[in-house]
Amino acid sequence: MSNHINNLLNKSSAYGKSSNTHNTEKSMFSNIYIIMIIVGSSLLFIAYSIYYYLKTSNILNIIANSSYYGKDITLYEALFQESALKINDCINLCENNILCDGVTYNNDTLVCSGTKNGQIRNESGNISAWVKPPHLKVNNKDTKLDFTKQILIGYTNTPKVIKNTQIQNPYTIGFFSYSFNLTIYDFNKNYGSWRHIFHKGTPIDTNIILNYQSWENLIVDYPMQSIGVWLSPFTNNLRIAVTTTSLANKNTGSYEDAFIKKCDCMTNDCYITDMPDGKWIDKSRSGDNSNPKTKLNTYIEFFDSDLQNIPINKQINITINIQGTDAEVYFDGKIVKVVKLDGVATISNTNLYVMYDNTFGGELSNLLYYPEPLKLQDVNSILTLSLPPQLK
């Protein structure tokens, strides 16, 4: 009898344990938050694995005792030559340059050379090469824009001049765009004067230092800027300048001029009228064989209210869309400013000057120009392709 009771108690206990375990498991997996945490942790692990692979793949692509120069060595010209403490710094320069396909790093002199369309060569010296992996190269199939035709500068931290012949005139007057990456390392460099980033317009004398604390004095000497980008003297604010042209004595209404010259093709009689045509036409005033002329005003406009507190030691992307009398400013792909200009942006057949003294302490990369305004998807494509991998 006691054995029978003990058996029943053991079965009941086992059943209770099984039931409790089942209920616990059911309760645990029925909790949606726990499931979300498990799935989220798995996704984070996968994402980190992919990031780590892409990051370490750069190291795996380093080729010792080799160089990566142009295919025709007699005509070779480096995209850039910079000092770099280690090859990883050299690789970062190439990653930030859309035009760069690979680098050559001299481990003795610590000189980094960037190359476009190069080839690997065996070297006897202490030289290493690195070739940009396919996933970092520009794929024109992903965007309607042809980056390679629009890049004015891939990378620089020294003065450069881009000849006007390399810059196509806008398809429509006053409709164009610029995009560039900017990194400020030393905010105190040339503190107290307007720091030159780049401008297209009034030529710069290489023997003269741009030492302007007053913006009014600066634009007197450099009145043509289409466009100009400057870092302010005492703050980390950017200023965008654009020279515009407007009609000074334009009358409001349907016509640019108050009085329009009309001629009768049958009689060749000409007269002046402020009426359009038909029964409203006014023939009471005879013409004097001259057309009324309007006066043109040309001056510099600027905007900087939404380009303040530019971060230090961080690469940013600025895109500027000029559309007639409207200007759009994008900061890292997001539109931050729409400006109504008083006139239409003036186009001049002048060179583009980059980082002339006094300039800022940092670097400029992927300076692009387009002879037409960009759409939002184009701005996003530029941002995706031109920023370094860690910022994408």
KEKE-3310 file (N, C-alpha, C; in steps of 0.2 Angstrom, whole numbers, plus 5000, padded with zeros to 4 digits):
npx = (5004:5009:5020:5013:5007:5018:5023:5013:5015:5027:5025:5016:5024:5034:5026:5022:5034:5037:5027:5028:5041:5037:5028:5036:5045:5036:5031:5042:5046:5034:5035:5036:5046:5058:5060:5063:5074:5083:5083:5088:5101:5107:5107:5115:5127:5129:5130:5142:5151:5152:5156:5169:5175:5176:5183:5196:5199:5206:5219:5222:5223:5235:5250:5266:5283:5280:5273:5261:5258:5255:5249:5257:5272:5280:5273:5267:5258:5255:5240:5240:5252:5257:5263:5263:5261:5259:5255:5241:5236:5239:5230:5218:5218:5216:5204:5195:5195:5187:5193:5204:5212:5221:5236:5254:5265:5279:5289:5301:5303:5291:5281:5266:5258:5245:5235:5227:5219:5230:5244:5250:5267:5282:5294:5310:5314:5309:5294:5276:5261:5243:5227:5212:5197:5184:5171:5172:5174:5169:5153:5146:5134:5125:5120:5114:5123:5139:5152:5166:5168:5165:5172:5182:5193:5201:5207:5215:5226:5233:5237:5228:5225:5212:5209:5200:5195:5193:5181:5165:5153:5137:5122:5110:5110:5115:5111:5117:5128:5138:5148:5156:5168:5173:5185:5190:5204:5213:5207:5212:5221:5227:5218:5207:5206:5198:5196:5202:5193:5188:5186:5178:5182:5188:5205:5219:5233:5248:5258:5253:5246:5230:5224:5211:5201:5189:5174:5169:5180:5186:5177:5178:5191:5189:5178:5171:5164:5159:5156:5160:5168:5170:5179:5174:5182:5183:5175:5169:5161:5154:5154:5145:5147:5140:5141:5130:5118:5107:5092:5092:5083:5071:5054:5040:5028:5021:5031:5048:5053:5045:5041:5038:5046:5038:5036:5029:5028:5024:5024:5035:5035:5039:5036:5033:5026:5017:5007:5001:4996:4985:4968:4972:4983:4995:4998:5001:5014:5028:5042:5060:5070:5077:5080:5073:5084:5090:5097:5111:5114:5128:5133:5139:5131:5128:5127:5125:5119:5114:5125:5133:5144:5153:5159:5174:5188:5180:5173:5163:5150:5145:5133:5129:5116:5112:5099:5094:5087:5086:5094:5100:5105:5114:5118:5127:5119:5106:5094:5097:5095:5086:5088:5083:5089:5094:5097:5102:5114:5130:5141:5157:5172:5183:5197:5197:5200:5209:5210:5220:5232:5227:5222:5212:5215:5215:5208:5202:5191:5185:5179:5166:5158:5143:5135:5122:5107:5106:5096:5087:5089:5101:5110:5110:5116:5129:5133:5133:5143:5154:5158:5169:5170:5167:5158:5147)
npy = (4994:5006:5007:5009:5021:5029:5028:5034:5047:5050:5050:5061:5071:5071:5074:5086:5094:5092:5099:5112:5115:5115:5125:5136:5137:5140:5152:5160:5160:5165:5178:5193:5203:5197:5189:5199:5204:5194:5192:5205:5205:5195:5201:5212:5206:5199:5211:5217:5207:5208:5222:5221:5212:5219:5230:5223:5218:5227:5227:5214:5216:5223:5223:5217:5223:5229:5240:5252:5260:5271:5264:5267:5271:5281:5292:5294:5302:5306:5305:5311:5315:5312:5314:5301:5292:5278:5264:5262:5275:5280:5272:5277:5289:5286:5280:5290:5297:5298:5296:5289:5273:5265:5264:5268:5265:5271:5263:5268:5282:5286:5291:5293:5289:5292:5283:5283:5271:5261:5249:5234:5232:5223:5227:5231:5238:5244:5245:5246:5241:5245:5240:5247:5239:5231:5234:5247:5255:5267:5265:5267:5263:5263:5276:5290:5300:5304:5302:5303:5312:5324:5327:5339:5340:5327:5325:5336:5345:5357:5372:5373:5375:5375:5375:5385:5380:5367:5366:5365:5376:5381:5372:5380:5397:5402:5390:5378:5367:5363:5351:5345:5337:5341:5343:5349:5351:5359:5371:5384:5388:5402:5410:5423:5429:5429:5412:5404:5393:5388:5396:5402:5413:5430:5431:5425:5432:5423:5428:5435:5436:5431:5441:5445:5453:5459:5457:5465:5472:5461:5457:5468:5467:5454:5453:5444:5429:5414:5399:5405:5399:5400:5400:5407:5421:5420:5410:5393:5393:5392:5401:5404:5412:5421:5428:5439:5444:5457:5466:5483:5494:5487:5486:5481:5468:5463:5465:5467:5479:5496:5502:5495:5492:5493:5487:5490:5478:5479:5493:5497:5506:5512:5512:5516:5508:5504:5494:5478:5471:5470:5477:5485:5491:5504:5517:5530:5536:5539:5529:5531:5523:5517:5505:5503:5502:5492:5494:5485:5477:5471:5461:5454:5441:5432:5418:5411:5407:5394:5386:5384:5381:5370:5354:5348:5338:5329:5322:5331:5333:5345:5351:5362:5369:5379:5387:5397:5411:5405:5396:5381:5372:5358:5348:5335:5327:5331:5344:5360:5373:5385:5398:5414:5422:5439:5441:5433:5420:5424:5419:5417:5416:5411:5404:5391:5392:5384:5383:5393:5403:5416:5400:5386:5375:5359:5348:5345:5336:5327:5337:5342:5347:5352:5356:5359:5359:5348:5333:5327:5313:5312:5320:5311:5300:5305:5308:5295:5289:5297:5299:5292:5274:5271:5281:5279)
npz = (5000:5004:4995:4984:4986:4986:4973:4966:4971:4966:4953:4952:4956:4946:4935:4939:4938:4925:4919:4925:4919:4905:4905:4909:4898:4888:4893:4892:4878:4873:4876:4868:4869:4873:4863:4853:4858:4857:4843:4839:4845:4837:4824:4826:4829:4817:4809:4814:4811:4797:4796:4802:4794:4782:4786:4790:4778:4771:4777:4773:4759:4757:4749:4750:4746:4733:4721:4716:4703:4688:4673:4662:4665:4661:4659:4671:4684:4700:4709:4722:4734:4749:4766:4778:4793:4794:4784:4785:4787:4774:4766:4771:4765:4752:4752:4755:4743:4728:4715:4717:4715:4721:4731:4734:4746:4754:4765:4771:4769:4772:4763:4755:4740:4729:4716:4701:4690:4690:4690:4698:4702:4705:4717:4724:4735:4751:4750:4749:4742:4740:4734:4730:4736:4726:4732:4737:4726:4714:4707:4693:4689:4699:4700:4690:4688:4682:4690:4688:4678:4684:4695:4702:4711:4719:4732:4744:4754:4752:4742:4727:4709:4698:4681:4671:4659:4662:4668:4665:4657:4664:4659:4659:4662:4678:4684:4693:4702:4717:4726:4741:4752:4768:4781:4796:4805:4813:4821:4825:4816:4807:4814:4816:4804:4788:4782:4768:4758:4745:4729:4714:4703:4705:4701:4712:4718:4720:4727:4737:4753:4759:4770:4778:4790:4789:4781:4771:4766:4760:4750:4741:4735:4730:4721:4712:4714:4711:4715:4732:4746:4763:4779:4794:4803:4818:4822:4821:4808:4792:4777:4763:4747:4733:4718:4710:4697:4694:4687:4688:4686:4683:4679:4688:4683:4668:4658:4655:4652:4653:4641:4625:4610:4594:4577:4561:4549:4537:4533:4539:4549:4565:4583:4600:4613:4628:4628:4625:4612:4598:4599:4610:4608:4608:4597:4598:4601:4593:4588:4591:4585:4594:4607:4624:4638:4651:4667:4674:4690:4699:4712:4728:4736:4751:4763:4779:4790:4793:4794:4804:4818:4814:4815:4823:4818:4811:4796:4785:4773:4761:4750:4737:4729:4716:4709:4698:4705:4717:4731:4737:4752:4757:4771:4775:4767:4771:4768:4774:4772:4762:4751:4746:4733:4728:4715:4699:4699:4693:4680:4677:4666:4673:4684:4696:4713:4726:4744:4747:4755:4767:4774:4780:4794:4788:4777:4761:4751:4737:4728:4719:4704:4695:4680:4681:4692:4706:4710:4724:4726:4719:4727:4738:4732:4730:4743:4748:4740:4741:4755:4768:4771:4785:4788:4781)
capx = (5000:5014:5023:5008:5006:5025:5023:5008:5018:5033:5022:5013:5030:5037:5021:5022:5040:5037:5022:5032:5046:5034:5025:5042:5047:5031:5031:5048:5046:5029:5037:5039:5052:5064:5062:5066:5081:5087:5084:5092:5107:5109:5108:5121:5133:5131:5133:5148:5155:5152:5160:5175:5178:5177:5189:5202:5201:5211:5225:5224:5225:5242:5255:5273:5288:5276:5271:5254:5259:5251:5251:5262:5276:5284:5268:5263:5258:5251:5234:5242:5258:5256:5266:5258:5265:5259:5251:5234:5234:5239:5224:5212:5218:5213:5197:5192:5196:5184:5197:5210:5211:5226:5242:5260:5268:5286:5290:5307:5302:5284:5277:5260:5256:5238:5235:5221:5220:5237:5245:5255:5274:5287:5299:5315:5314:5304:5288:5270:5255:5237:5222:5205:5193:5178:5165:5174:5175:5162:5149:5141:5127:5121:5118:5114:5128:5145:5157:5173:5168:5163:5177:5188:5199:5199:5209:5220:5227:5238:5234:5227:5221:5208:5209:5193:5194:5191:5175:5159:5148:5130:5117:5106:5113:5112:5109:5123:5129:5144:5148:5163:5169:5177:5188:5194:5208:5216:5203:5216:5226:5225:5213:5207:5205:5194:5200:5199:5192:5189:5181:5179:5181:5193:5211:5223:5240:5251:5263:5249:5242:5223:5223:5205:5196:5183:5171:5168:5186:5188:5174:5180:5196:5187:5171:5168:5164:5153:5154:5165:5167:5175:5178:5174:5188:5183:5171:5169:5155:5155:5150:5144:5146:5139:5140:5123:5117:5100:5090:5091:5077:5066:5047:5036:5023:5021:5036:5054:5053:5039:5039:5041:5046:5034:5037:5025:5032:5022:5026:5042:5035:5041:5033:5034:5020:5017:5002:5004:4995:4978:4965:4974:4990:4995:5002:5002:5020:5033:5049:5066:5074:5081:5076:5075:5089:5089:5104:5112:5118:5131:5136:5140:5127:5131:5123:5129:5115:5113:5131:5137:5147:5155:5162:5181:5190:5175:5172:5156:5148:5141:5131:5125:5112:5110:5094:5092:5087:5086:5100:5099:5111:5113:5123:5127:5113:5100:5093:5096:5094:5084:5089:5080:5094:5091:5099:5104:5121:5135:5146:5163:5177:5189:5199:5194:5206:5207:5215:5225:5233:5226:5217:5210:5219:5212:5208:5196:5191:5179:5176:5163:5154:5139:5132:5115:5105:5105:5090:5088:5092:5108:5113:5111:5121:5135:5135:5135:5149:5160:5160:5173:5166:5165:5153:5142)
capy = (5000:5012:5008:5011:5028:5032:5028:5040:5054:5052:5052:5067:5076:5071:5077:5094:5096:5093:5104:5118:5116:5117:5132:5141:5138:5143:5159:5163:5161:5169:5185:5196:5207:5193:5187:5204:5205:5188:5193:5211:5203:5191:5205:5216:5201:5199:5217:5218:5203:5211:5227:5218:5209:5225:5234:5220:5216:5232:5224:5208:5218:5226:5219:5219:5224:5230:5247:5253:5266:5271:5259:5270:5274:5287:5298:5294:5308:5304:5309:5315:5313:5315:5310:5296:5288:5271:5263:5263:5282:5281:5269:5281:5295:5284:5278:5296:5300:5294:5295:5284:5266:5261:5268:5265:5267:5270:5262:5271:5289:5288:5295:5290:5291:5289:5282:5281:5266:5259:5242:5231:5230:5221:5232:5228:5242:5243:5248:5242:5243:5243:5242:5248:5233:5233:5237:5254:5259:5271:5261:5272:5260:5265:5283:5293:5305:5302:5306:5304:5318:5330:5329:5344:5338:5321:5326:5341:5350:5362:5376:5370:5379:5372:5379:5386:5375:5360:5367:5366:5381:5378:5372:5386:5402:5402:5384:5373:5364:5360:5347:5344:5335:5346:5341:5354:5348:5364:5377:5390:5390:5408:5413:5431:5431:5424:5407:5403:5386:5388:5401:5402:5420:5434:5428:5426:5433:5418:5431:5439:5433:5434:5443:5450:5452:5462:5454:5471:5473:5455:5457:5473:5464:5448:5454:5439:5422:5409:5402:5406:5396:5403:5399:5414:5423:5419:5405:5388:5394:5392:5406:5403:5418:5420:5435:5439:5450:5458:5472:5488:5498:5483:5487:5475:5467:5458:5466:5469:5487:5499:5503:5490:5495:5489:5489:5487:5475:5482:5500:5499:5512:5509:5516:5514:5506:5500:5490:5472:5470:5470:5483:5489:5493:5511:5520:5538:5538:5537:5527:5534:5518:5514:5501:5505:5498:5491:5494:5478:5477:5465:5462:5448:5439:5427:5415:5406:5406:5387:5382:5386:5376:5365:5350:5348:5332:5325:5324:5333:5334:5351:5352:5368:5369:5385:5387:5404:5415:5400:5392:5376:5370:5352:5346:5328:5324:5334:5351:5364:5380:5388:5405:5418:5427:5445:5441:5427:5419:5426:5414:5420:5412:5411:5398:5390:5392:5380:5383:5398:5407:5411:5395:5383:5369:5353:5345:5345:5330:5325:5343:5340:5352:5350:5361:5359:5358:5341:5331:5324:5307:5313:5322:5305:5296:5308:5306:5287:5287:5301:5298:5286:5268:5271:5286:5278)
capz = (5000:5005:4989:4979:4987:4984:4966:4964:4973:4962:4946:4952:4956:4939:4931:4941:4936:4918:4918:4926:4914:4899:4906:4909:4891:4884:4895:4890:4871:4872:4878:4862:4870:4874:4856:4849:4860:4854:4836:4838:4846:4832:4819:4828:4828:4810:4806:4817:4808:4791:4797:4804:4788:4777:4789:4790:4771:4769:4778:4768:4752:4757:4745:4752:4740:4727:4720:4712:4699:4682:4668:4658:4670:4659:4659:4677:4689:4706:4711:4728:4737:4756:4772:4782:4798:4793:4778:4786:4785:4767:4764:4772:4760:4746:4753:4755:4736:4723:4710:4719:4714:4725:4734:4735:4752:4755:4773:4774:4768:4775:4758:4752:4733:4727:4709:4697:4685:4690:4690:4703:4700:4710:4719:4728:4741:4757:4747:4749:4738:4742:4729:4733:4734:4722:4735:4738:4720:4712:4702:4690:4687:4704:4699:4684:4688:4680:4695:4685:4674:4687:4700:4701:4715:4723:4739:4744:4760:4750:4737:4720:4704:4693:4675:4669:4653:4665:4671:4660:4659:4666:4653:4659:4666:4685:4687:4694:4709:4720:4732:4743:4759:4772:4787:4800:4811:4817:4821:4827:4811:4804:4818:4816:4797:4784:4780:4761:4757:4738:4726:4707:4701:4705:4702:4718:4717:4724:4732:4742:4759:4760:4777:4779:4795:4787:4775:4767:4763:4756:4743:4737:4732:4727:4720:4708:4717:4709:4721:4736:4752:4768:4786:4797:4807:4825:4824:4816:4804:4785:4773:4756:4744:4726:4714:4707:4693:4693:4684:4693:4685:4680:4681:4689:4678:4662:4653:4658:4651:4653:4634:4620:4603:4589:4571:4556:4544:4530:4532:4542:4554:4572:4588:4607:4617:4634:4628:4621:4605:4596:4600:4616:4606:4608:4592:4599:4602:4588:4590:4589:4583:4600:4612:4631:4641:4659:4671:4678:4696:4701:4719:4731:4741:4755:4768:4783:4796:4795:4793:4810:4823:4810:4820:4822:4817:4808:4789:4783:4766:4759:4743:4736:4723:4713:4704:4696:4711:4723:4733:4742:4755:4760:4776:4775:4763:4773:4767:4780:4770:4756:4751:4740:4730:4724:4707:4696:4699:4688:4678:4674:4663:4678:4687:4703:4718:4732:4750:4747:4762:4773:4773:4786:4795:4787:4771:4756:4746:4732:4726:4713:4701:4690:4676:4682:4699:4708:4713:4731:4725:4717:4733:4742:4729:4731:4750:4749:4737:4743:4762:4769:4773:4792:4789:4776)
cpx = (5004:5018:5019:5007:5012:5025:5019:5011:5023:5030:5020:5019:5033:5033:5022:5029:5040:5032:5025:5037:5043:5031:5030:5044:5042:5030:5037:5048:5039:5030:5040:5045:5058:5065:5065:5073:5086:5089:5089:5099:5111:5111:5114:5127:5134:5133:5140:5153:5157:5157:5168:5179:5180:5183:5196:5204:5206:5218:5227:5226:5232:5247:5262:5278:5285:5274:5264:5255:5255:5254:5257:5266:5279:5279:5264:5264:5253:5245:5236:5248:5258:5261:5261:5263:5265:5254:5243:5231:5234:5233:5218:5212:5214:5206:5192:5192:5193:5188:5202:5208:5216:5232:5248:5263:5275:5288:5296:5306:5295:5280:5272:5258:5250:5238:5228:5223:5228:5238:5250:5261:5278:5292:5304:5316:5309:5298:5282:5265:5248:5232:5216:5201:5187:5172:5166:5174:5168:5159:5144:5135:5122:5118:5118:5119:5135:5150:5163:5173:5167:5167:5182:5194:5197:5201:5215:5220:5232:5234:5234:5223:5218:5207:5201:5191:5192:5184:5169:5155:5141:5126:5113:5110:5110:5110:5115:5123:5136:5143:5155:5163:5174:5179:5192:5198:5211:5212:5206:5220:5223:5219:5213:5206:5201:5198:5197:5199:5192:5184:5183:5177:5188:5200:5215:5230:5244:5256:5259:5245:5235:5222:5217:5202:5189:5180:5170:5174:5188:5184:5175:5186:5194:5180:5167:5169:5158:5155:5160:5163:5172:5174:5179:5180:5189:5179:5171:5162:5158:5151:5150:5143:5144:5138:5134:5123:5109:5098:5089:5085:5072:5059:5044:5030:5024:5028:5042:5055:5046:5036:5042:5041:5043:5036:5032:5029:5030:5024:5033:5041:5035:5038:5034:5027:5021:5011:5004:5002:4987:4974:4967:4981:4990:5000:5003:5009:5025:5039:5055:5072:5079:5077:5078:5079:5088:5097:5105:5116:5121:5134:5136:5135:5130:5126:5127:5125:5114:5119:5136:5139:5149:5160:5170:5183:5185:5174:5165:5156:5144:5140:5127:5122:5110:5105:5091:5092:5086:5092:5098:5105:5110:5119:5122:5121:5106:5099:5092:5095:5092:5084:5086:5085:5090:5092:5100:5112:5125:5140:5151:5168:5183:5191:5196:5200:5204:5213:5221:5226:5230:5221:5216:5215:5215:5213:5201:5196:5184:5175:5173:5159:5150:5136:5125:5113:5105:5098:5092:5091:5100:5112:5115:5116:5128:5137:5137:5142:5155:5163:5164:5168:5163:5160:5147:5136)
cpy = (5006:5013:5011:5019:5032:5033:5034:5047:5055:5054:5059:5072:5077:5075:5085:5097:5097:5098:5111:5120:5119:5124:5137:5142:5141:5150:5163:5165:5165:5177:5189:5200:5203:5190:5192:5205:5200:5190:5199:5209:5200:5196:5210:5212:5201:5205:5219:5213:5205:5217:5225:5215:5214:5229:5230:5218:5221:5230:5218:5210:5222:5221:5221:5219:5225:5238:5247:5260:5266:5266:5261:5274:5281:5293:5298:5300:5306:5309:5314:5312:5316:5311:5307:5292:5281:5270:5263:5270:5283:5278:5273:5287:5292:5282:5284:5300:5296:5292:5290:5277:5262:5266:5264:5269:5266:5269:5266:5279:5291:5292:5290:5293:5287:5288:5280:5276:5264:5251:5240:5230:5228:5226:5228:5231:5240:5247:5243:5245:5241:5245:5242:5242:5236:5236:5244:5258:5262:5266:5265:5269:5261:5272:5285:5298:5301:5305:5307:5310:5325:5332:5333:5342:5332:5322:5332:5344:5355:5366:5372:5376:5375:5376:5380:5382:5368:5361:5369:5372:5378:5377:5377:5391:5403:5396:5379:5371:5362:5356:5345:5341:5339:5343:5346:5350:5353:5370:5384:5392:5396:5411:5420:5433:5426:5419:5404:5395:5385:5394:5400:5409:5424:5431:5430:5427:5428:5422:5435:5435:5436:5435:5448:5448:5454:5459:5459:5472:5467:5455:5463:5471:5458:5448:5448:5432:5418:5402:5403:5402:5398:5401:5405:5415:5420:5413:5399:5388:5395:5398:5405:5410:5417:5427:5434:5445:5451:5465:5477:5492:5494:5485:5481:5474:5462:5459:5468:5476:5489:5500:5499:5493:5490:5492:5486:5484:5477:5489:5502:5504:5509:5514:5513:5513:5502:5495:5484:5471:5471:5477:5487:5492:5501:5514:5528:5540:5535:5534:5531:5530:5516:5510:5503:5500:5498:5492:5487:5480:5471:5466:5455:5447:5433:5424:5411:5405:5399:5383:5384:5380:5369:5361:5349:5340:5327:5327:5325:5333:5340:5350:5358:5368:5376:5385:5394:5409:5411:5397:5387:5373:5363:5350:5339:5325:5327:5341:5355:5371:5381:5395:5408:5423:5433:5445:5434:5426:5420:5421:5418:5415:5413:5405:5397:5389:5389:5381:5387:5402:5414:5406:5392:5377:5362:5351:5345:5339:5330:5332:5342:5346:5349:5356:5362:5357:5350:5340:5328:5317:5307:5315:5316:5301:5299:5307:5299:5286:5291:5301:5292:5281:5269:5276:5285:5275)
cpz = (5000:4998:4984:4979:4985:4977:4963:4965:4968:4955:4946:4952:4949:4935:4932:4938:4928:4916:4919:4921:4907:4900:4906:4902:4887:4886:4892:4882:4869:4873:4872:4863:4870:4867:4852:4852:4857:4847:4835:4839:4840:4826:4820:4827:4821:4807:4808:4813:4801:4791:4798:4798:4783:4780:4789:4783:4769:4770:4774:4761:4752:4754:4746:4745:4734:4727:4716:4709:4692:4677:4663:4662:4668:4659:4666:4681:4694:4707:4717:4730:4744:4761:4776:4786:4797:4787:4779:4785:4778:4764:4765:4767:4754:4746:4753:4748:4731:4718:4711:4719:4719:4727:4734:4741:4753:4763:4776:4774:4771:4770:4755:4745:4731:4719:4707:4691:4684:4689:4695:4699:4706:4711:4724:4735:4746:4755:4747:4745:4741:4736:4732:4731:4730:4725:4737:4732:4718:4707:4699:4688:4693:4704:4692:4683:4686:4685:4692:4681:4678:4693:4698:4705:4719:4731:4739:4751:4758:4744:4730:4716:4699:4687:4673:4663:4656:4668:4666:4662:4660:4659:4653:4664:4673:4688:4687:4701:4711:4726:4734:4750:4762:4779:4790:4806:4816:4816:4822:4822:4808:4807:4817:4809:4793:4781:4773:4761:4749:4735:4718:4705:4701:4706:4709:4716:4722:4729:4737:4747:4759:4768:4778:4785:4794:4781:4769:4763:4758:4749:4739:4733:4728:4726:4716:4712:4715:4709:4725:4743:4757:4775:4790:4802:4814:4827:4819:4812:4797:4782:4766:4752:4736:4723:4710:4702:4693:4689:4689:4692:4681:4683:4683:4685:4673:4658:4657:4657:4651:4646:4629:4613:4598:4582:4566:4551:4537:4528:4535:4547:4561:4577:4595:4610:4623:4634:4624:4614:4604:4597:4606:4614:4605:4602:4592:4600:4597:4591:4588:4587:4588:4605:4619:4634:4648:4661:4675:4684:4697:4708:4722:4736:4745:4760:4772:4790:4798:4794:4798:4814:4819:4814:4818:4822:4815:4801:4788:4775:4765:4752:4742:4729:4721:4708:4702:4703:4718:4725:4738:4745:4759:4765:4777:4773:4765:4771:4773:4778:4763:4756:4745:4738:4727:4717:4705:4697:4693:4686:4674:4671:4667:4681:4694:4707:4724:4737:4749:4753:4761:4772:4780:4788:4794:4780:4767:4752:4742:4731:4719:4710:4695:4686:4676:4690:4700:4711:4720:4730:4723:4723:4737:4739:4730:4738:4751:4746:4739:4750:4763:4772:4780:4793:4785:4780)
residu = (MET:SER:ASN:HIS:ILE:ASN:ASN:LEU:LEU:ASN:LYS:SER:SER:ALA:TYR:GLY:LYS:SER:SER:ASN:THR:HIS:ASN:THR:GLU:LYS:SER:MET:PHE:SER:ASN:ILE:TYR:ILE:ILE:MET:ILE:ILE:VAL:GLY:SER:SER:LEU:LEU:PHE:ILE:ALA:TYR:SER:ILE:TYR:TYR:TYR:LEU:LYS:THR:SER:ASN:ILE:LEU:ASN:ILE:ILE:ALA:ASN:SER:SER:TYR:TYR:GLY:LYS:ASP:ILE:THR:LEU:TYR:GLU:ALA:LEU:PHE:GLN:GLU:SER:ALA:LEU:LYS:ILE:ASN:ASP:CYS:ILE:ASN:LEU:CYS:GLU:ASN:ASN:ILE:LEU:CYS:ASP:GLY:VAL:THR:TYR:ASN:ASN:ASP:THR:LEU:VAL:CYS:SER:GLY:THR:LYS:ASN:GLY:GLN:ILE:ARG:ASN:GLU:SER:GLY:ASN:ILE:SER:ALA:TRP:VAL:LYS:PRO:PRO:HIS:LEU:LYS:VAL:ASN:ASN:LYS:ASP:THR:LYS:LEU:ASP:PHE:THR:LYS:GLN:ILE:LEU:ILE:GLY:TYR:THR:ASN:THR:PRO:LYS:VAL:ILE:LYS:ASN:THR:GLN:ILE:GLN:ASN:PRO:TYR:THR:ILE:GLY:PHE:PHE:SER:TYR:SER:PHE:ASN:LEU:THR:ILE:TYR:ASP:PHE:ASN:LYS:ASN:TYR:GLY:SER:TRP:ARG:HIS:ILE:PHE:HIS:LYS:GLY:THR:PRO:ILE:ASP:THR:ASN:ILE:ILE:LEU:ASN:TYR:GLN:SER:TRP:GLU:ASN:LEU:ILE:VAL:ASP:TYR:PRO:MET:GLN:SER:ILE:GLY:VAL:TRP:LEU:SER:PRO:PHE:THR:ASN:ASN:LEU:ARG:ILE:ALA:VAL:THR:THR:THR:SER:LEU:ALA:ASN:LYS:ASN:THR:GLY:SER:TYR:GLU:ASP:ALA:PHE:ILE:LYS:LYS:CYS:ASP:CYS:MET:THR:ASN:ASP:CYS:TYR:ILE:THR:ASP:MET:PRO:ASP:GLY:LYS:TRP:ILE:ASP:LYS:SER:ARG:SER:GLY:ASP:ASN:SER:ASN:PRO:LYS:THR:LYS:LEU:ASN:THR:TYR:ILE:GLU:PHE:PHE:ASP:SER:ASP:LEU:GLN:ASN:ILE:PRO:ILE:ASN:LYS:GLN:ILE:ASN:ILE:THR:ILE:ASN:ILE:GLN:GLY:THR:ASP:ALA:GLU:VAL:TYR:PHE:ASP:GLY:LYS:ILE:VAL:LYS:VAL:VAL:LYS:LEU:ASP:GLY:VAL:ALA:THR:ILE:SER:ASN:THR:ASN:LEU:TYR:VAL:MET:TYR:ASP:ASN:THR:PHE:GLY:GLY:GLU:LEU:SER:ASN:LEU:LEU:TYR:TYR:PRO:GLU:PRO:LEU:LYS:LEU:GLN:ASP:VAL:ASN:SER:ILE:LEU:THR:LEU:SER:LEU:PRO:PRO:GLN:LEU:LYS)
# end
